[in-house]
Amino acid sequence: MVRTAFINEKGGTGKTTLAVHTAAWIAENLGKKVLLVDMDPQGQVGKTLGFPARDERHPASTLLQDKEARPGDLAEPTAIDNLDVIRSDKTLASVAEKIARRKDAHRILDEKFQRYRKHDVVIFDSPPSLGILTQNILWASQNVVLPVACTYLALDGCAELIQTIDQVQEESGRKTPAVCAIVPTFRRRTRLANEILERLDEYFPDWLTDSIGFYVAVDEAQSHGKTIWQYRKRSTAAQVFNDVCAQIAARMGVK
């Protein structure tokens, strides 16, 4: 089983959009059973997949605080074949505060997924911070995908995240998690964006994928609870996301 985290401590990088589309692409194109786990208290994953915004169930919170809870018991099917989801909501923030007092707080997800085999691929969507939730995700993951917005401060944030990943490797005594892809997002046709891409390619040539621009059609698709392929399959955005998600899947080692 392949476990991959989509992480960036800064908001507005397209992380959730990319995590959802990569999960959907793998499920649809490779026929793998995929579990998408939303570990962001904002709960955007469920919304972009068409689930009601308000729900009395709190699957992600239950996964962390209930010792008997198993991922497979909390997973819900989506409208996409082979893709299941564990949804999140605002209760996850208070749960994170509670579990932070535990000695094993950073390893709860790791213990839950070490022997889990119901799905072929698990993708974690993380919150825009490096708190206890993200620490859990890093300990539980084998691969890390870093969406990086093409902005002036992007390089510094990317370097800091890689240092954090190296620290987790050192503390765990394992070679994982390992960065498998850096995805430039919200690229505009400006000189600054081109310079950022050149610097990313200079520093991280082995990890860089094609870039993704800003597409109104993607926002529209998510407002309808759909992926870009469900909403506008023949659009430029659909083709770009198809290519980038294929690159990410290959770097994750999913065939």
Rosetta silent file (secondary structure, phi, psi, omega in degrees, C-alpha in Angstrom):
SEQUENCE: MVRTAFINEKGGTGKTTLAVHTAAWIAENLGKKVLLVDMDPQGQVGKTLGFPARDERHPASTLLQDKEARPGDLAEPTAIDNLDVIRSDKTLASVAEKIARRKDAHRILDEKFQRYRKHDVVIFDSPPSLGILTQNILWASQNVVLPVACTYLALDGCAELIQTIDQVQEESGRKTPAVCAIVPTFRRRTRLANEILERLDEYFPDWLTDSIGFYVAVDEAQSHGKTIWQYRKRSTAAQVFNDVCAQIAARMGVK
SCORE:     score description
SCORE:     0.000 S_00000001
   1 L     0.000  138.169 -179.556    0.000    0.000    0.000 S_00000001
   2 E  -103.121  126.782  178.565    1.226    3.485   -0.915 S_00000001
   3 E  -117.991  121.421 -173.937    0.627    6.310    1.585 S_00000001
   4 E  -130.133  135.865  178.507    1.195    9.861    0.345 S_00000001
   5 E  -104.135  137.064  171.279    0.830   13.251    2.019 S_00000001
   6 E  -105.583  113.483 -168.690   -0.055   16.482    0.226 S_00000001
   7 L  -134.631  139.258  163.759    1.481   19.184    2.390 S_00000001
   8 L  -162.383  127.804 -177.179    2.169   22.893    2.483 S_00000001
   9 L   -70.625  -14.953  178.393    2.110   25.000    5.644 S_00000001
  10 L   -95.873  141.172  176.703    0.876   27.972    3.631 S_00000001
  11 L   -79.792  166.652  174.447   -2.744   28.213    2.525 S_00000001
  12 L    74.454   29.037  179.040   -3.844   28.959   -1.012 S_00000001
  13 L  -104.197   -1.347 -177.257   -1.435   26.629   -2.819 S_00000001
  14 L    81.869   18.394 -175.378   -4.076   24.389   -4.400 S_00000001
  15 H   -60.711  -50.653 -178.650   -3.141   21.521   -2.084 S_00000001
  16 H   -64.609  -43.418  178.125   -6.644   20.168   -1.533 S_00000001
  17 H   -57.444  -43.441 -178.652   -7.571   20.539   -5.205 S_00000001
  18 H   -69.973  -39.563  179.032   -4.459   18.617   -6.198 S_00000001
  19 H   -63.052  -45.447 -179.569   -4.964   15.900   -3.565 S_00000001
  20 H   -63.526  -45.334 -177.111   -8.576   15.315   -4.647 S_00000001
  21 H   -70.591  -35.705  177.073   -7.731   15.217   -8.341 S_00000001
  22 H   -66.012  -43.459  178.105   -4.728   12.931   -7.884 S_00000001
  23 H   -60.401  -45.389  179.995   -6.821   10.516   -5.825 S_00000001
  24 H   -65.202  -39.954 -179.078   -9.595   10.577   -8.437 S_00000001
  25 H   -63.157  -45.034 -179.835   -7.114   10.140  -11.310 S_00000001
  26 H   -63.827  -43.348 -179.563   -5.511    7.076   -9.740 S_00000001
  27 H   -63.788  -42.191 -175.234   -8.897    5.535   -8.961 S_00000001
  28 H   -81.220  -41.403 -172.248  -10.293    6.132  -12.436 S_00000001
  29 H   -92.885  -28.208 -179.649   -7.261    5.592  -14.664 S_00000001
  30 L  -108.315   -6.582  177.106   -5.305    2.934  -12.783 S_00000001
  31 L    67.356   21.816  179.003   -8.223    1.123  -11.180 S_00000001
  32 L   -85.835  149.243  174.162   -6.648    1.249   -7.722 S_00000001
  33 L   -81.636  117.265 -172.442   -8.726    1.371   -4.562 S_00000001
  34 E  -116.459  136.323  173.651   -7.955    4.800   -3.124 S_00000001
  35 E  -115.396  120.002  178.453   -8.717    6.248    0.303 S_00000001
  36 E  -101.593  117.750 -175.198   -8.575   10.043    0.564 S_00000001
  37 E  -108.421  117.163 -179.829   -8.189   11.179    4.181 S_00000001
  38 E   -90.165  110.331  178.844   -9.034   14.797    4.992 S_00000001
  39 L  -108.357   21.732  177.378   -6.962   15.926    7.981 S_00000001
  40 L  -105.995  122.025 -179.390   -7.761   19.623    7.562 S_00000001
  41 L   -57.597  -17.084  177.773  -10.406   20.991    9.987 S_00000001
  42 L   -68.023  -22.461  174.690  -11.749   23.160    7.155 S_00000001
  43 L    65.235   33.135 -175.460  -13.249   19.986    5.672 S_00000001
  44 H   -74.388  -25.528 -177.997  -12.877   21.067    2.054 S_00000001
  45 H   -59.384  -49.032 -179.899  -12.297   17.577    0.639 S_00000001
  46 H   -60.667  -40.162 -179.289  -15.845   16.425    1.335 S_00000001
  47 H   -64.636  -42.523 -177.561  -17.298   19.618   -0.096 S_00000001
  48 H   -72.227  -13.944  177.383  -15.342   19.356   -3.343 S_00000001
  49 L  -101.792    8.603  172.440  -16.572   15.776   -3.746 S_00000001
  50 L    91.603   10.560  177.844  -20.222   16.723   -3.358 S_00000001
  51 L   -81.209  152.650  178.356  -20.891   15.782    0.277 S_00000001
  52 L   -59.632  143.130 -178.488  -23.187   18.005    2.392 S_00000001
  53 L   -67.820  -34.777 -179.004  -21.338   20.787    4.184 S_00000001
  54 L  -107.867  128.674 -177.518  -23.099   20.087    7.481 S_00000001
  55 L  -153.934  140.246 -177.885  -23.028   16.597    8.897 S_00000001
  56 L   -80.436  -11.712  178.583  -23.226   15.224   12.429 S_00000001
  57 L   -83.838  145.571 -178.602  -20.612   12.560   11.721 S_00000001
  58 L  -131.708   69.242 -172.704  -16.965   13.364   12.445 S_00000001
  59 H   -57.997  -47.680 -177.245  -14.915   10.558   10.825 S_00000001
  60 H   -65.234  -39.541  177.334  -11.446   12.165   10.927 S_00000001
  61 H   -63.381  -42.297  178.436  -11.911   13.230   14.544 S_00000001
  62 H   -62.674  -40.838 -179.461  -13.075    9.737   15.449 S_00000001
  63 H   -58.139  -38.848 -177.302  -10.069    8.200   13.731 S_00000001
  64 H   -80.156  -38.592 -170.906   -7.685   10.172   15.934 S_00000001
  65 H  -100.193  -16.802  179.113   -9.367    9.990   19.321 S_00000001
  66 L   -97.705  112.706 -176.091  -11.074    6.580   19.289 S_00000001
  67 L   -63.802  -25.894 -177.887   -8.495    3.844   19.851 S_00000001
  68 L   -88.197  -12.840 -176.262  -10.854    1.199   18.434 S_00000001
  69 L   -70.777  136.286  178.651  -11.705    3.121   15.255 S_00000001
  70 L  -117.314  145.441 -177.800  -10.272    1.729   12.015 S_00000001
  71 H   -52.357  -43.395 -177.315   -9.877    3.635    8.731 S_00000001
  72 H   -63.402  -28.785 -179.480  -11.986    1.179    6.764 S_00000001
  73 H   -75.664  -21.831 -176.442  -14.922    1.589    9.165 S_00000001
  74 H  -101.089   -9.056 -177.598  -14.946    5.369    8.694 S_00000001
  75 L   -73.215  141.662  177.571  -14.473    5.467    4.914 S_00000001
  76 E  -121.030  141.135  176.921  -17.404    6.532    2.720 S_00000001
  77 E   -70.605  149.240  175.422  -17.810    5.829   -1.003 S_00000001
  78 L  -108.076 -178.005  177.956  -17.789    8.773   -3.398 S_00000001
  79 L   -74.644   -6.385 -179.678  -19.423    9.226   -6.802 S_00000001
  80 L  -100.925  126.321 -179.837  -16.097    8.121   -8.337 S_00000001
  81 L   -56.226  138.512  176.455  -15.522    4.388   -8.681 S_00000001
  82 L    73.486    0.856 -179.200  -12.757    3.021   -6.423 S_00000001
  83 E  -111.516  119.292  174.350  -12.467    6.287   -4.460 S_00000001
  84 E  -113.539  161.887 -176.680  -13.460    6.416   -0.786 S_00000001
  85 E  -139.886  143.650  166.087  -13.062    9.314    1.623 S_00000001
  86 E  -107.880  113.771 -173.108  -12.688    9.971    5.329 S_00000001
  87 L   -85.402  165.769 -179.331  -14.154   13.418    5.803 S_00000001
  88 L  -130.975  165.844  172.400  -13.207   16.146    8.246 S_00000001
  89 L  -156.387 -172.288 -172.983  -14.824   19.133    9.942 S_00000001
  90 L   -65.004  -21.268  179.543  -14.088   21.820   12.538 S_00000001
  91 H   -62.804  -21.309 -178.317  -14.213   19.350   15.443 S_00000001
  92 H   -63.809  -29.782  179.408  -10.814   18.090   14.300 S_00000001
  93 H   -63.810  -44.817  179.878   -9.163   21.276   15.610 S_00000001
  94 H   -70.846  -33.314  176.667  -10.299   20.635   19.192 S_00000001
  95 H   -64.578  -39.314  178.880   -9.378   16.965   18.908 S_00000001
  96 H   -60.127  -39.358  178.536   -5.872   17.982   17.831 S_00000001
  97 H   -64.657  -37.898 -178.902   -5.521   20.042   21.013 S_00000001
  98 H   -69.439  -46.765 -175.851   -6.582   17.069   23.145 S_00000001
  99 H   -72.109  -18.946 -178.758   -4.295   14.478   21.582 S_00000001
 100 L   -60.989  -20.209 -179.969   -1.316   16.851   21.715 S_00000001
 101 L   -79.742  -14.650 -178.589   -1.015   15.979   25.410 S_00000001
 102 L   -77.681  147.450  179.477   -0.348   12.317   24.643 S_00000001
 103 L   -66.468  -32.472 -178.951    3.208   11.004   24.507 S_00000001
 104 L   -99.678   24.325 -171.729    2.485    9.204   21.246 S_00000001
 105 H   -54.406  -37.929 -174.860    0.490   12.139   19.810 S_00000001
 106 H   -82.024   -4.453 -175.121    2.516   12.347   16.599 S_00000001
 107 H  -115.475    8.742 -176.102    2.248    8.611   15.837 S_00000001
 108 H   -61.642  -49.525  179.710   -1.488    7.955   16.077 S_00000001
 109 H   -63.587  -39.083  179.574   -2.121    7.896   12.313 S_00000001
 110 H   -57.986  -45.301  179.428    0.996    5.823   11.718 S_00000001
 111 H   -66.062  -34.893 -179.676   -0.268    3.137   14.078 S_00000001
 112 H   -68.357  -32.544 -172.449   -3.702    3.189   12.442 S_00000001
 113 H  -106.409   -3.738 -178.129   -2.313    2.651    8.934 S_00000001
 114 L   -58.251  -41.791 -177.478    0.730    0.412    9.502 S_00000001
 115 L  -109.589   13.238 -177.820   -1.262   -2.792    8.974 S_00000001
 116 L   -79.638  129.647 -175.571   -4.091   -1.328    6.941 S_00000001
 117 L  -135.273    8.567 -175.866   -4.586   -3.079    3.599 S_00000001
 118 L   -67.905  -30.901  178.824   -8.173   -2.421    2.509 S_00000001
 119 L  -115.283  153.290  178.789   -7.062    0.223   -0.018 S_00000001
 120 L   -79.735  -32.234 -175.918   -4.128    0.215   -2.443 S_00000001
 121 E  -135.148  134.566  173.236   -3.404    3.924   -2.041 S_00000001
 122 E  -119.902  127.820  178.160   -3.982    6.324    0.847 S_00000001
 123 E  -118.943  125.893  178.800   -3.723   10.072    0.244 S_00000001
 124 E  -101.730  128.455  170.551   -3.676   12.516    3.153 S_00000001
 125 E   -99.208  126.155 -172.157   -4.764   16.119    2.704 S_00000001
 126 L  -103.126  161.254  174.955   -3.099   18.213    5.402 S_00000001
 127 L   -76.559  162.178  179.411   -3.960   21.516    7.107 S_00000001
 128 L   -81.203   62.447  178.981   -1.965   24.668    6.250 S_00000001
 129 L  -163.640  169.305  178.091    0.258   24.401    9.325 S_00000001
 130 L  -112.684   38.058 -179.988    3.005   22.250   10.808 S_00000001
 131 L   -81.352 -160.461 -173.715    1.126   21.338   13.987 S_00000001
 132 H   -64.656  -31.177  179.175    0.268   17.959   15.493 S_00000001
 133 H   -67.018  -45.436  179.137   -2.044   16.989   12.607 S_00000001
 134 H   -67.656  -36.699  175.545    0.670   17.487    9.997 S_00000001
 135 H   -59.074  -43.082  177.298    3.194   15.691   12.200 S_00000001
 136 H   -59.498  -44.512 -178.266    0.835   12.712   12.283 S_00000001
 137 H   -62.780  -43.564 -179.738    0.505   12.782    8.525 S_00000001
 138 H   -63.949  -40.953  178.767    4.269   12.884    7.979 S_00000001
 139 H   -66.664  -30.674 -175.949    4.865    9.946   10.321 S_00000001
 140 H   -87.722   -9.962 -172.141    2.145    7.914    8.570 S_00000001
 141 L  -101.162  152.771  172.856    3.278    8.676    5.005 S_00000001
 142 L   -97.205  -36.472 -177.980    5.845    7.152    2.698 S_00000001
 143 E  -122.093  154.925  176.170    5.760    9.926    0.087 S_00000001
 144 E  -130.500  131.549  173.057    5.212   13.675    0.217 S_00000001
 145 E  -109.275  127.255 -179.080    3.851   15.912   -2.548 S_00000001
 146 E  -110.796  103.136  171.106    4.545   19.631   -2.124 S_00000001
 147 E   -75.411  129.877 -176.864    2.271   22.003   -4.071 S_00000001
 148 E  -126.703  116.210  177.961    4.138   25.315   -4.319 S_00000001
 149 E   -68.177  142.646 -177.983    2.426   28.495   -5.457 S_00000001
 150 L   -79.535   69.632  179.233    4.486   30.525   -7.927 S_00000001
 151 L  -125.926  169.445 -173.612    5.003   33.453   -5.563 S_00000001
 152 L   -58.242  -39.682 -175.291    8.011   35.289   -4.192 S_00000001
 153 L   -88.975    4.383 -174.390    8.068   33.471   -0.827 S_00000001
 154 H   -62.247  -42.121 -175.980    7.488   30.017   -2.295 S_00000001
 155 H   -63.577  -42.096  178.970   11.117   28.909   -2.314 S_00000001
 156 H   -62.150  -45.570  179.723   11.650   29.684    1.378 S_00000001
 157 H   -62.445  -39.759  179.147    8.519   27.791    2.352 S_00000001
 158 H   -63.196  -44.254  179.899    9.517   24.821    0.215 S_00000001
 159 H   -63.880  -39.639  179.445   12.989   24.663    1.785 S_00000001
 160 H   -64.814  -40.816  179.236   11.519   24.829    5.305 S_00000001
 161 H   -63.908  -40.168  179.715    9.128   21.975    4.573 S_00000001
 162 H   -65.680  -35.806  175.546   11.930   19.792    3.269 S_00000001
 163 H   -63.913  -40.461  178.084   13.890   20.466    6.472 S_00000001
 164 H   -63.276  -41.816  178.567   10.851   19.374    8.492 S_00000001
 165 H   -63.126  -42.138  177.061   10.593   16.176    6.458 S_00000001
 166 H   -61.284  -37.138  179.335   14.292   15.469    7.043 S_00000001
 167 H   -65.689  -41.722  177.885   13.721   15.963   10.771 S_00000001
 168 H   -63.158  -40.725  176.548   10.877   13.426   10.804 S_00000001
 169 H   -58.010  -44.585 -177.935   13.126   10.934    8.997 S_00000001
 170 H   -65.711  -42.655 -178.734   15.799   11.425   11.641 S_00000001
 171 H   -69.100  -35.682 -176.915   13.379   11.067   14.550 S_00000001
 172 H   -83.772  -20.117 -177.258   11.666    7.987   13.107 S_00000001
 173 L    74.026   18.921 -179.712   14.856    6.252   12.033 S_00000001
 174 L  -119.815  164.966  177.101   13.288    5.548    8.628 S_00000001
 175 L   -83.845   -4.737  178.702   13.954    6.735    5.096 S_00000001
 176 L  -112.182  154.849    3.480   10.367    7.873    4.850 S_00000001
 177 L   -77.176  153.254 -179.973    8.616   10.179    4.349 S_00000001
 178 E  -127.189  137.073  177.038   10.409   11.182    1.173 S_00000001
 179 E   -65.339  128.107  177.978    9.552   14.008   -1.214 S_00000001
 180 E  -114.171  -20.645 -179.557    8.395   12.519   -4.503 S_00000001
 181 E  -156.850  138.823  169.315    6.987   15.582   -6.274 S_00000001
 182 E  -116.585  122.313 -173.204    7.014   19.365   -6.136 S_00000001
 183 E  -114.075  110.816  175.882    4.127   20.849   -8.111 S_00000001
 184 E   -70.351  125.293 -176.660    4.226   24.548   -9.129 S_00000001
 185 E  -119.723  160.816  178.650    0.662   25.874   -8.872 S_00000001
 186 L    53.249   43.341  178.569   -1.211   29.031   -9.925 S_00000001
 187 E   -73.291  134.841  174.162    1.410   29.857  -12.515 S_00000001
 188 L  -116.260  159.536 -178.170    0.862   33.079  -14.413 S_00000001
 189 L   -83.487   69.567  179.310    2.635   34.204  -17.539 S_00000001
 190 L  -127.290  161.850  179.431    4.895   36.699  -15.765 S_00000001
 191 H   -65.129  -38.009  179.320    8.631   37.111  -15.492 S_00000001
 192 H   -61.812  -45.150  179.391    8.490   36.501  -11.731 S_00000001
 193 H   -61.223  -41.231  177.997    6.675   33.197  -12.196 S_00000001
 194 H   -63.713  -38.914  178.405    9.232   32.114  -14.786 S_00000001
 195 H   -66.017  -39.866  178.331   12.085   33.011  -12.433 S_00000001
 196 H   -63.603  -42.633  178.208   10.504   30.988   -9.615 S_00000001
 197 H   -62.793  -39.454  178.405   10.131   27.982  -11.899 S_00000001
 198 H   -63.941  -40.139  179.291   13.775   28.290  -12.932 S_00000001
 199 H   -68.531  -41.739  177.300   14.866   28.380   -9.296 S_00000001
 200 H   -59.999  -42.682  179.535   12.680   25.383   -8.415 S_00000001
 201 H   -67.181  -32.048  179.045   14.163   23.481  -11.347 S_00000001
 202 H   -71.047  -43.463 -175.871   17.667   24.472  -10.232 S_00000001
 203 H   -84.084  -35.222 -173.074   17.198   23.382   -6.606 S_00000001
 204 L  -130.449   56.008 -174.184   14.814   20.431   -7.017 S_00000001
 205 L   -64.529  -28.501 -176.317   15.231   19.046  -10.567 S_00000001
 206 L   -79.624  -15.004 -173.311   14.402   15.465   -9.601 S_00000001
 207 L  -111.078  -15.632 -170.847   11.087   16.320   -8.013 S_00000001
 208 E   -74.124  132.963  174.697    9.583   19.040  -10.198 S_00000001
 209 L  -102.919 -179.807  170.918    6.460   18.287  -12.251 S_00000001
 210 L   -60.887  157.437 -179.081    4.759   20.364  -14.914 S_00000001
 211 L   -90.189  161.203  178.076    3.140   23.520  -13.583 S_00000001
 212 L  -122.153  130.872  177.525   -0.568   24.237  -13.124 S_00000001
 213 E   -86.686 -168.051  175.069   -2.130   27.603  -13.870 S_00000001
 214 L   -98.919  126.711 -177.370   -5.298   29.132  -12.444 S_00000001
 215 L  -127.139  121.707  178.021   -8.457   27.847  -14.092 S_00000001
 216 H   -60.281  -34.902 -177.867  -11.941   29.192  -13.389 S_00000001
 217 H   -60.675  -31.864  178.916  -13.380   25.882  -14.618 S_00000001
 218 H   -68.981  -44.099  175.565  -11.753   24.055  -11.701 S_00000001
 219 H   -60.212  -42.294  178.919  -13.371   26.396   -9.174 S_00000001
 220 H   -62.542  -43.008  179.896  -16.696   25.952  -10.941 S_00000001
 221 H   -60.014  -44.892 -178.472  -16.312   22.170  -10.876 S_00000001
 222 H   -67.189  -32.713  177.613  -15.616   22.153   -7.149 S_00000001
 223 H   -65.349  -21.461  177.395  -18.619   24.381   -6.465 S_00000001
 224 L   -98.996    5.145  179.779  -20.690   21.597   -8.034 S_00000001
 225 L    71.492   34.496 -176.970  -18.924   18.870   -6.031 S_00000001
 226 L  -131.458  159.754  169.508  -17.133   17.498   -9.094 S_00000001
 227 L   -81.185  168.371  179.971  -13.637   17.026  -10.445 S_00000001
 228 H   -64.446  -28.600 -179.995  -12.645   18.913  -13.572 S_00000001
 229 H   -74.422  -31.872  176.123  -13.020   15.691  -15.576 S_00000001
 230 H   -73.816  -32.730 -172.469  -16.592   15.207  -14.422 S_00000001
 231 H   -88.451  -47.685 -177.657  -17.451   18.854  -15.054 S_00000001
 232 L  -147.618   80.247 -169.963  -15.604   19.761  -18.248 S_00000001
 233 L   -62.946  -31.828 -174.186  -13.679   16.792  -19.556 S_00000001
 234 L   -98.024   13.111 -178.423  -12.415   18.356  -22.783 S_00000001
 235 L   -79.625  163.576  175.205  -11.175   21.624  -21.289 S_00000001
 236 H   -60.557  -40.589  179.614   -7.570   22.806  -21.164 S_00000001
 237 H   -60.126  -41.377  179.870   -7.701   22.532  -17.376 S_00000001
 238 H   -61.059  -41.817 -179.833   -8.766   18.889  -17.609 S_00000001
 239 H   -67.689  -42.247  179.557   -5.793   18.065  -19.835 S_00000001
 240 H   -63.121  -47.157  179.339   -3.313   19.895  -17.601 S_00000001
 241 H   -64.703  -36.150  176.842   -4.582   18.182  -14.458 S_00000001
 242 H   -60.041  -46.549 -177.818   -4.559   14.837  -16.258 S_00000001
 243 H   -66.545  -44.842 -177.598   -0.889   15.239  -17.179 S_00000001
 244 H   -68.617  -42.391  179.142    0.242   16.474  -13.769 S_00000001
 245 H   -64.013  -35.523  176.159   -1.706   13.836  -11.829 S_00000001
 246 H   -63.914  -40.638  177.923   -0.194   11.140  -14.063 S_00000001
 247 H   -64.642  -42.847  179.618    3.275   12.464  -13.236 S_00000001
 248 H   -63.125  -46.011 -179.965    2.510   12.501   -9.504 S_00000001
 249 H   -58.134  -42.677  179.489    1.137    8.951   -9.572 S_00000001
 250 H   -63.574  -40.498 -179.800    4.261    7.705  -11.329 S_00000001
 251 H   -72.321  -24.979  173.873    6.509    9.409   -8.773 S_00000001
 252 H   -73.553  -16.876 -177.352    4.437    7.901   -5.974 S_00000001
 253 L    87.724   19.574  179.349    5.205    4.504   -7.466 S_00000001
 254 L   -96.322  123.463 -176.897    1.580    3.742   -8.355 S_00000001
 255 L  -124.574    0.000    0.000    1.234    1.847  -11.647 S_00000001
